[in-house]
Amino acid sequence: MKKHFKKIIIGLALLVGSISFSSYTESYFEVSKNLDIFATLFRELNIYYVDDADPGELMKTGIDAMLESLDPYTNYIPESKMEDYKMMTTGQYGGIGALIQTRKDRVMISEPYEGFGADKAGLLAGDKIIEIDGITAIGKNSDEIREFLLGQPGTTVEIKIERPGTEGILTKVVTREEVKIKDVPYYGMVKNDVGYIRLTGFTSSASAEVKSALLALKEQNAKSIILDLRGNGGGLLTESVNIVNLFLEKGSEVVYTKGKIKDWNKSYKALNDPVDMEIPLAVLINRGSASASEIVSGSLQDNDRAIILGTRSFGKGLVQNVLPLSYNSKLKITVAKYYTPSGRCIQKLDYSNKTNGKAEEVPDSLITEFKTLKSNRPVFDGKGVAPDLKVEGLPLSDISASLLLKSLFFDYATNYKIKHDSISPAKEFELSDANYEDFVSFLADKDYAYTTESEDILVELEKAAKADKYFDDVKEEYAALQKKLNHNKKDDLYKFKEEIKQILENEIVSRYHYQKGQVEVSLKYDPVLEEAISTLNDAAKYQSILAGTFKK
């Protein structure tokens, strides 16, 4: 009997082995066959196509199209883009230290980073780049110009500019530096002993910066902490783990990943002693919070360690790794999905299930409920991280959106800087009514036409009514409604004055107090921040949210 059983086991093993080998052989053959087809096609195309073709461009187009059929996070990185890759992972690059943007046929400085080469050389936001090291910049876009501005730290670049309000061409010699963009551009005390940390990225220094900010705030007697992840699109998974570790006990599971390759089935745990496991903590998120931001907010939520405020996060539960390719190029490839400690994956789009080339959202019927680890509060997968307290940010009116789109806030701030050598500290700066009237006058000859949502709906209603042959019956009523809904741009400038002032103050402050000042101004008008402060200072409400007993 034992011999017979042994024969059956050996037979099954051989059968499984032969199936696996057969499957591997078929897969290998398919890969080999299609590579041969592609190579043959590529060779014939380069030999016989009627016009000259760039083999490098053809190949990149083919690679990009292939990867685009998978997900938006799997990308080919050629050798020429290695500086971008370095910046993505470390926040560092060699260059002048400034953001640039394209306006019509000119590229201009949109923001010099405080304390770096462009700032030291006196370049200002609004400066139009005319020439770089003797090469004209007119007609080139920002991507082309950026290549000229990047370079080895210590080297110099001569930039000729036109500056609004200044006659002639100015020449600036800028020394390139190793530019490091801070992941924590601002931290400080807000109301009622509450410390605030703004985290904008997850490069290799993110956790160290957050830890430094946290310790500094505790030294200032912060009794609770707000970690702001709004608009933070993520970065390095390991840095998200280290940040969660600041608030969780050593050995706690922060996140785990699952992939097709067993090497990517990993559990990431807190490896260090925490900074503070007791201090009340609020995390702010919105739909711009993705990936590593969702690991931090989701893990702290699952561990009942923090309350989450704002709006639902983006929903990116995919993990990427970077693999080396030949000729110093790389492949950034999705290798796994991540799961927060409760067991949920917050990935919203299913890239394996596309309709007309577009990924479908995980249907509600497949959404699964999970439980937090201590309080057994319900949390759900498939739709991003849902906040414990939903709080909307300030809405953006149609007129503000149009003024932003047309860069009219930017242009007015440029003019303001020309007329005013300095302003008060960012927290104290407020645009006067006289300055606001000056802004209204500035807009008098500017085009910022827009339609409201109501007007757009009315246009669609007219089309539908005409299609159904009912329009003639309601023509008079339609005309009356149209007259009521037609907006007056100047009236809207006063109807939405407070909102427009806030945006304008933010833009003006950036010219004097840089990114840190922008954050300080934005905190003056922030309903999500106000709700977080209020909740942290209401111990009963805070604890009831974590316990799952809070009634909204």
C-alpha positions as CSV (number, residue, x, y, z in Angstrom):
1,M,0.0,0.0,0.0
2,K,2.8,2.4,1.0
3,K,4.7,1.6,-2.3
4,H,1.5,2.2,-4.3
5,F,1.0,5.6,-2.5
6,K,4.6,6.5,-3.1
7,K,4.3,5.8,-6.8
8,I,1.2,8.0,-7.0
9,I,3.0,10.9,-5.3
10,I,6.0,10.6,-7.6
11,G,3.7,10.4,-10.6
12,L,1.9,13.6,-9.6
13,A,5.2,15.4,-9.0
14,L,6.4,14.4,-12.5
15,L,3.0,15.5,-14.0
16,V,3.2,18.9,-12.3
17,G,6.8,19.3,-13.3
18,S,6.0,18.4,-16.9
19,I,3.1,20.9,-16.9
20,S,5.3,23.6,-15.4
21,F,8.1,22.9,-17.9
22,S,5.6,22.8,-20.8
23,S,4.2,26.1,-19.6
24,Y,7.7,27.6,-19.3
25,T,8.7,26.3,-22.8
26,E,5.5,27.8,-24.4
27,S,6.1,31.1,-22.7
28,Y,9.8,31.2,-23.7
29,F,8.8,30.3,-27.3
30,E,6.2,33.1,-27.4
31,V,8.8,35.7,-26.1
32,S,11.5,34.5,-28.5
33,K,9.1,34.4,-31.5
34,N,7.8,37.9,-30.9
35,L,11.3,39.4,-30.3
36,D,12.4,37.9,-33.6
37,I,9.4,39.4,-35.4
38,F,10.0,42.8,-33.8
39,A,13.7,42.8,-34.7
40,T,13.0,41.8,-38.3
41,L,10.3,44.5,-38.6
42,F,12.6,47.1,-37.1
43,R,15.4,46.2,-39.5
44,E,13.2,46.3,-42.6
45,L,11.6,49.5,-41.6
46,N,14.9,51.3,-41.2
47,I,16.2,49.9,-44.6
48,Y,13.1,50.5,-46.8
49,Y,11.0,53.2,-45.3
50,V,10.7,56.1,-47.9
51,D,11.9,58.9,-45.6
52,D,14.9,58.9,-43.2
53,A,13.8,57.7,-39.8
54,D,15.6,58.1,-36.5
55,P,16.1,54.5,-35.1
56,G,16.4,55.8,-31.5
57,E,13.1,57.7,-31.8
58,L,11.4,54.8,-33.5
59,M,12.5,52.4,-30.8
60,K,11.5,54.8,-28.0
61,T,8.0,55.2,-29.6
62,G,7.6,51.5,-29.7
63,I,8.7,51.0,-26.1
64,D,6.6,53.8,-24.8
65,A,3.5,52.4,-26.6
66,M,4.1,48.9,-25.3
67,L,4.5,50.1,-21.7
68,E,1.5,52.5,-22.0
69,S,-0.7,49.4,-22.6
70,L,0.1,48.2,-19.1
71,D,-0.2,51.0,-16.5
72,P,1.0,54.7,-16.3
73,Y,3.7,53.9,-13.7
74,T,5.7,51.4,-15.9
75,N,8.2,53.6,-17.8
76,Y,11.4,53.4,-19.8
77,I,14.1,55.7,-18.6
78,P,16.8,56.4,-21.3
79,E,20.3,57.4,-20.3
80,S,19.5,61.0,-21.2
81,K,16.9,61.1,-18.5
82,M,19.0,59.8,-15.7
83,E,19.2,63.3,-14.0
84,D,15.3,63.2,-13.8
85,Y,15.5,59.7,-12.2
86,K,18.0,60.9,-9.7
87,M,15.9,63.9,-8.8
88,M,12.8,61.6,-8.5
89,T,14.4,59.4,-5.9
90,T,16.7,61.8,-4.0
91,G,15.2,65.2,-4.6
92,Q,18.7,66.3,-5.8
93,Y,20.0,67.5,-9.2
94,G,22.7,69.7,-10.6
95,G,21.4,72.9,-11.9
96,I,20.5,76.6,-11.3
97,G,17.7,75.9,-8.8
98,A,14.6,77.3,-10.4
99,L,11.3,76.2,-11.9
100,I,10.6,77.4,-15.5
101,Q,7.5,77.5,-17.6
102,T,6.6,78.1,-21.3
103,R,4.5,81.1,-22.2
104,K,3.8,81.4,-25.9
105,D,7.3,81.3,-27.6
106,R,9.2,82.2,-24.5
107,V,10.4,80.3,-21.4
108,M,10.4,82.2,-18.2
109,I,11.5,81.7,-14.6
110,S,8.4,80.8,-12.6
111,E,10.0,80.2,-9.2
112,P,13.6,80.5,-8.1
113,Y,14.4,78.2,-5.1
114,E,15.6,80.2,-2.1
115,G,19.3,80.2,-1.5
116,F,20.3,78.4,-4.7
117,G,22.2,79.6,-7.8
118,A,19.3,81.4,-9.6
119,D,18.3,83.2,-6.5
120,K,21.9,84.2,-5.6
121,A,22.4,85.5,-9.2
122,G,19.3,87.7,-8.8
123,L,16.9,85.9,-11.2
124,L,13.3,86.6,-10.5
125,A,9.9,85.0,-11.2
126,G,8.7,86.5,-14.5
127,D,12.2,86.9,-16.1
128,K,12.0,85.8,-19.7
129,I,15.0,83.8,-20.9
130,I,16.4,85.2,-24.2
131,E,19.7,83.4,-24.6
132,I,21.8,80.7,-22.8
133,D,25.5,80.6,-23.3
134,G,25.1,82.4,-26.7
135,I,22.3,80.1,-27.9
136,T,18.9,81.6,-28.5
137,A,16.1,80.5,-26.2
138,I,13.3,82.0,-28.3
139,G,11.0,79.4,-29.8
140,K,12.3,76.6,-27.5
141,N,10.0,75.0,-24.9
142,S,10.8,74.5,-21.2
143,D,12.0,70.9,-21.7
144,E,14.6,72.1,-24.2
145,I,15.7,75.0,-22.1
146,R,15.9,72.8,-19.0
147,E,18.6,70.7,-20.6
148,F,20.8,73.8,-21.0
149,L,20.3,74.8,-17.3
150,L,21.1,71.4,-15.8
151,G,24.8,70.5,-15.4
152,Q,27.6,69.7,-13.0
153,P,27.7,71.7,-9.8
154,G,30.4,74.4,-9.9
155,T,30.0,75.1,-13.6
156,T,28.5,78.4,-14.7
157,V,25.9,79.4,-17.3
158,E,25.4,82.8,-18.8
159,I,21.7,83.7,-19.1
160,K,20.3,86.7,-20.9
161,I,16.8,87.8,-19.8
162,E,14.1,90.4,-20.4
163,R,12.6,91.6,-17.1
164,P,9.2,93.3,-17.0
165,G,9.6,97.0,-15.9
166,T,13.3,97.0,-16.9
167,E,14.8,98.4,-20.1
168,G,17.0,96.3,-22.3
169,I,18.6,92.9,-21.9
170,L,20.0,91.8,-18.5
171,T,22.9,89.3,-18.3
172,K,23.1,86.9,-15.3
173,V,26.0,84.5,-14.7
174,V,24.6,81.6,-12.6
175,T,26.7,79.0,-10.8
176,R,25.1,75.6,-10.9
177,E,24.8,73.8,-7.6
178,E,23.7,70.5,-6.2
179,V,20.1,71.4,-5.6
180,K,18.1,69.5,-2.9
181,I,14.4,70.1,-2.8
182,K,13.1,69.7,0.7
183,D,10.4,67.1,1.4
184,V,9.4,69.2,4.4
185,P,9.2,72.8,3.1
186,Y,7.6,74.1,6.3
187,Y,6.9,73.1,9.8
188,G,5.8,75.3,12.7
189,M,3.3,75.9,15.6
190,V,-0.2,76.7,14.7
191,K,-3.1,77.4,17.2
192,N,-3.4,76.0,20.7
193,D,-0.1,74.1,21.0
194,V,-0.6,72.2,17.8
195,G,2.5,71.5,15.7
196,Y,2.2,71.4,11.9
197,I,4.3,69.5,9.3
198,R,3.9,69.9,5.6
199,L,5.3,66.9,3.7
200,T,5.4,67.3,-0.1
201,G,7.5,64.3,-1.2
202,F,9.0,61.0,-0.3
203,T,12.6,61.1,-1.5
204,S,15.5,59.5,0.4
205,S,15.6,62.2,3.0
206,A,11.8,62.5,3.8
207,S,11.8,60.5,7.1
208,A,14.8,62.3,8.4
209,E,13.2,65.7,7.7
210,V,9.9,64.7,9.3
211,K,11.7,63.4,12.3
212,S,13.8,66.6,12.7
213,A,10.6,68.7,12.3
214,L,8.7,66.5,14.9
215,L,11.5,66.8,17.5
216,A,11.7,70.5,16.9
217,L,8.0,70.9,17.5
218,K,8.1,68.8,20.6
219,E,10.9,71.1,21.9
220,Q,8.4,74.0,21.3
221,N,5.9,72.1,23.6
222,A,3.6,70.9,20.8
223,K,0.8,68.9,22.5
224,S,-0.4,67.4,19.2
225,I,0.7,67.1,15.6
226,I,-0.8,67.6,12.2
227,L,0.9,65.9,9.2
228,D,-0.2,67.4,6.0
229,L,0.0,65.0,3.0
230,R,-2.4,66.9,0.7
231,G,-1.1,67.0,-2.9
232,N,1.8,64.6,-2.0
233,G,2.0,62.1,-4.9
234,G,4.3,59.7,-3.1
235,G,7.8,58.4,-3.7
236,L,9.9,55.8,-1.9
237,L,8.1,53.0,-0.1
238,T,10.9,52.7,2.5
239,E,10.5,56.3,3.5
240,S,6.8,55.9,4.1
241,V,7.6,53.0,6.4
242,N,10.2,55.1,8.3
243,I,7.7,57.9,8.7
244,V,5.0,55.6,10.1
245,N,7.7,54.2,12.4
246,L,8.1,57.6,14.1
247,F,4.7,57.0,15.7
248,L,4.4,53.2,16.0
249,E,6.1,50.7,18.2
250,K,9.2,49.0,16.9
251,G,8.3,45.7,15.2
252,S,4.8,46.8,14.1
253,E,3.8,45.9,10.5
254,V,3.5,49.0,8.4
255,V,2.7,47.6,5.0
256,Y,3.2,44.4,3.0
257,T,3.5,43.7,-0.7
258,K,2.5,40.9,-3.0
259,G,3.8,40.3,-6.5
260,K,4.0,37.7,-9.2
261,I,7.7,37.0,-8.2
262,K,8.0,35.6,-4.7
263,D,10.8,38.1,-3.9
264,W,8.2,40.8,-3.8
265,N,6.0,39.1,-1.2
266,K,7.5,41.2,1.6
267,S,6.4,42.6,5.0
268,Y,7.8,46.0,5.9
269,K,8.0,46.6,9.7
270,A,9.0,49.4,11.9
271,L,12.7,48.8,12.5
272,N,13.6,51.7,14.8
273,D,12.4,53.0,18.2
274,P,9.6,55.5,17.7
275,V,9.8,59.2,18.6
276,D,6.3,59.4,20.2
277,M,3.6,56.7,20.4
278,E,1.2,58.8,22.4
279,I,1.0,62.3,21.0
280,P,-2.4,63.0,19.3
281,L,-1.9,62.9,15.5
282,A,-4.0,64.1,12.6
283,V,-3.2,63.4,9.0
284,L,-4.6,65.5,6.2
285,I,-5.2,64.0,2.8
286,N,-7.0,64.8,-0.5
287,R,-7.3,63.3,-4.0
288,G,-3.8,64.4,-4.7
289,S,-2.4,62.2,-1.9
290,A,-1.1,59.0,-3.5
291,S,1.1,56.0,-3.2
292,A,3.5,56.5,-0.2
293,S,1.1,59.1,1.2
294,E,-1.6,56.5,1.2
295,I,0.7,54.0,2.9
296,V,1.3,56.5,5.7
297,S,-2.3,57.6,6.1
298,G,-3.7,54.0,5.6
299,S,-1.2,52.4,8.0
300,L,-1.7,54.9,10.8
301,Q,-5.5,54.6,10.3
302,D,-5.3,50.8,10.4
303,N,-3.3,50.9,13.6
304,D,-5.8,53.4,15.2
305,R,-2.8,55.7,15.7
306,A,-4.1,58.8,13.9
307,I,-7.3,60.4,12.7
308,I,-7.5,61.1,9.0
309,L,-9.2,64.3,7.7
310,G,-9.9,65.8,4.3
311,T,-11.2,64.0,1.2
312,R,-10.6,60.5,-0.2
313,S,-7.1,59.9,-1.5
314,F,-6.1,59.0,-5.0
315,G,-6.1,55.2,-4.8
316,K,-2.6,54.0,-6.0
317,G,-1.8,50.7,-4.4
318,L,0.9,49.7,-6.9
319,V,4.6,49.3,-6.1
320,Q,7.4,50.1,-8.7
321,N,11.0,48.9,-8.8
322,V,13.7,50.2,-11.1
323,L,15.7,47.6,-13.1
324,P,18.9,48.3,-15.0
325,L,18.9,47.9,-18.8
326,S,21.8,48.0,-21.3
327,Y,23.5,51.3,-22.3
328,N,22.8,52.9,-18.9
329,S,19.0,53.0,-19.4
330,K,16.5,51.7,-16.8
331,L,13.0,50.3,-16.6
332,K,10.7,51.5,-13.9
333,I,8.2,48.6,-13.6
334,T,5.2,47.8,-11.4
335,V,6.2,44.6,-9.5
336,A,3.6,44.3,-6.7
337,K,0.6,45.7,-5.0
338,Y,0.8,46.9,-1.4
339,Y,-1.6,46.1,1.5
340,T,-2.0,48.1,4.7
341,P,-1.9,46.1,8.0
342,S,-5.7,45.4,8.0
343,G,-5.2,43.6,4.7
344,R,-6.7,46.1,2.3
345,C,-5.3,47.2,-1.0
346,I,-6.5,50.7,-1.9
347,Q,-5.8,50.5,-5.7
348,K,-8.7,52.1,-7.4
349,L,-8.1,51.3,-11.1
350,D,-7.9,47.8,-12.5
351,Y,-5.3,48.0,-15.3
352,S,-5.8,44.4,-16.2
353,N,-9.4,45.2,-17.1
354,K,-9.6,47.9,-19.7
355,T,-12.5,49.1,-21.9
356,N,-11.4,50.9,-25.1
357,G,-8.0,51.2,-23.6
358,K,-9.2,52.8,-20.4
359,A,-8.7,51.1,-17.0
360,E,-11.9,50.4,-15.1
361,E,-12.5,51.3,-11.4
362,V,-12.9,48.4,-9.0
363,P,-16.7,47.9,-9.0
364,D,-18.7,48.5,-5.7
365,S,-19.7,44.9,-5.8
366,L,-16.1,43.8,-5.2
367,I,-15.3,46.3,-2.5
368,T,-14.4,44.5,0.7
369,E,-14.7,45.6,4.3
370,F,-11.7,45.2,6.7
371,K,-11.2,46.1,10.3
372,T,-8.7,48.3,12.1
373,L,-6.3,46.4,14.4
374,K,-7.3,47.8,17.8
375,S,-10.8,49.3,17.6
376,N,-12.2,47.1,14.8
377,R,-13.4,50.1,12.9
378,P,-14.5,49.3,9.3
379,V,-12.2,50.4,6.5
380,F,-12.5,49.5,2.8
381,D,-10.3,48.5,-0.1
382,G,-10.4,49.5,-3.7
383,K,-11.1,53.3,-3.5
384,G,-8.1,54.9,-1.9
385,V,-8.1,55.9,1.8
386,A,-11.3,57.4,3.1
387,P,-10.9,60.1,5.8
388,D,-12.4,59.6,9.3
389,L,-13.7,63.2,9.0
390,K,-14.6,64.4,5.5
391,V,-13.7,68.1,5.2
392,E,-13.7,69.8,1.8
393,G,-11.1,72.4,1.0
394,L,-11.9,75.8,-0.2
395,P,-13.8,75.6,-3.5
396,L,-12.4,77.3,-6.6
397,S,-14.8,79.6,-8.5
398,D,-14.9,79.7,-12.3
399,I,-13.4,83.2,-12.4
400,S,-10.5,82.2,-10.2
401,A,-9.8,79.1,-12.3
402,S,-9.8,81.3,-15.4
403,L,-7.4,83.8,-13.8
404,L,-5.1,81.0,-12.8
405,L,-5.2,79.4,-16.2
406,K,-4.4,82.7,-18.0
407,S,-1.5,83.3,-15.5
408,L,-3.0,86.6,-14.5
409,F,-2.3,86.1,-10.8
410,F,1.3,85.4,-11.7
411,D,1.6,88.4,-14.0
412,Y,0.1,90.8,-11.4
413,A,2.5,89.5,-8.7
414,T,5.4,90.2,-11.1
415,N,4.3,93.8,-11.4
416,Y,3.7,94.1,-7.7
417,K,7.3,93.0,-7.0
418,I,8.6,95.7,-9.4
419,K,6.8,98.3,-7.4
420,H,7.4,97.1,-3.9
421,D,10.9,96.2,-2.6
422,S,9.6,94.4,0.5
423,I,6.4,93.3,2.2
424,S,5.6,92.3,5.8
425,P,6.2,88.7,7.1
426,A,4.1,86.1,5.3
427,K,1.8,85.4,8.3
428,E,1.0,89.1,8.5
429,F,0.7,90.1,4.9
430,E,-2.7,91.1,3.7
431,L,-3.7,92.7,0.4
432,S,-5.3,96.1,1.0
433,D,-8.5,97.2,-0.7
434,A,-6.5,99.7,-2.7
435,N,-4.2,97.0,-4.0
436,Y,-7.2,94.9,-4.9
437,E,-8.7,97.8,-6.9
438,D,-5.3,98.0,-8.6
439,F,-5.6,94.3,-9.5
440,V,-9.1,95.0,-10.9
441,S,-7.7,97.8,-13.0
442,F,-4.8,95.5,-14.2
443,L,-7.4,93.1,-15.5
444,A,-9.4,95.7,-17.5
445,D,-7.7,95.0,-20.8
446,K,-7.0,91.3,-20.2
447,D,-8.8,88.4,-21.7
448,Y,-10.1,85.9,-19.1
449,A,-13.4,84.8,-20.6
450,Y,-15.1,81.8,-19.0
451,T,-18.4,80.2,-18.7
452,T,-20.0,79.0,-15.5
453,E,-21.3,75.5,-15.0
454,S,-24.8,76.8,-15.1
455,E,-24.2,78.4,-18.5
456,D,-22.7,75.2,-19.8
457,I,-25.7,73.2,-18.6
458,L,-28.0,75.7,-20.3
459,V,-26.2,75.3,-23.6
460,E,-26.7,71.5,-23.4
461,L,-30.4,72.1,-22.5
462,E,-30.8,74.1,-25.6
463,K,-29.3,71.4,-27.8
464,A,-31.5,68.7,-26.2
465,A,-34.6,70.8,-26.5
466,K,-34.0,71.5,-30.2
467,A,-33.3,67.8,-30.8
468,D,-36.6,66.9,-29.2
469,K,-38.4,69.8,-31.1
470,Y,-39.5,71.5,-27.9
471,F,-37.3,74.5,-28.0
472,D,-39.7,76.8,-29.8
473,D,-42.3,76.2,-27.0
474,V,-39.8,77.3,-24.3
475,K,-37.8,79.9,-26.2
476,E,-39.0,82.9,-24.1
477,E,-38.4,81.1,-20.8
478,Y,-35.0,80.0,-22.1
479,A,-34.1,83.6,-23.0
480,A,-35.2,84.9,-19.6
481,L,-33.1,82.2,-17.8
482,Q,-30.1,82.9,-20.0
483,K,-30.3,86.6,-19.1
484,K,-30.4,85.8,-15.4
485,L,-27.5,83.4,-15.6
486,N,-25.2,85.5,-17.9
487,H,-22.4,86.6,-15.6
488,N,-20.6,89.9,-15.5
489,K,-16.9,89.4,-15.1
490,K,-16.4,92.6,-13.1
491,D,-19.3,91.7,-10.8
492,D,-17.6,88.3,-10.2
493,L,-14.4,90.0,-9.2
494,Y,-16.3,91.4,-6.2
495,K,-18.6,88.5,-5.6
496,F,-15.5,86.2,-5.2
497,K,-13.3,88.9,-3.8
498,E,-12.1,87.0,-0.6
499,E,-11.2,83.9,-2.6
500,I,-9.4,85.9,-5.3
501,K,-7.5,87.9,-2.6
502,Q,-6.3,84.7,-0.9
503,I,-4.9,83.3,-4.2
504,L,-3.3,86.7,-5.0
505,E,-1.7,87.0,-1.5
506,N,-0.2,83.5,-1.9
507,E,1.3,84.4,-5.3
508,I,2.7,87.8,-4.1
509,V,4.2,86.3,-0.9
510,S,6.0,83.7,-3.0
511,R,8.0,86.5,-4.6
512,Y,9.4,87.6,-1.2
513,H,9.2,84.6,1.1
514,Y,9.5,81.7,-1.3
515,Q,7.8,78.3,-0.7
516,K,7.8,78.6,3.1
517,G,5.9,81.9,2.9
518,Q,3.4,80.4,0.5
519,V,2.6,77.6,3.0
520,E,2.2,80.2,5.9
521,V,-0.2,82.2,3.8
522,S,-2.3,79.2,2.8
523,L,-2.7,78.1,6.4
524,K,-4.6,81.4,7.2
525,Y,-7.5,80.2,5.0
526,D,-7.8,76.5,5.5
527,P,-11.0,74.8,6.7
528,V,-9.4,71.4,6.8
529,L,-6.6,72.6,9.0
530,E,-9.1,74.4,11.3
531,E,-11.2,71.2,11.7
532,A,-8.0,69.3,12.5
533,I,-7.0,71.8,15.2
534,S,-10.5,71.8,16.7
535,T,-10.6,68.0,16.8
536,L,-7.1,67.6,18.3
537,N,-8.1,70.0,21.0
538,D,-11.3,68.1,21.8
539,A,-9.9,65.0,23.5
540,A,-13.3,63.3,23.8
541,K,-14.0,63.7,20.0
542,Y,-10.5,62.6,19.1
543,Q,-10.7,59.4,21.2
544,S,-14.2,58.6,20.0
545,I,-13.1,58.7,16.4
546,L,-10.2,56.3,17.1
547,A,-12.6,54.1,19.1
548,G,-15.1,54.0,16.3
549,T,-17.9,55.5,18.5
550,F,-18.0,59.0,17.0
551,K,-21.3,60.0,15.5
552,K,-21.0,62.4,12.7
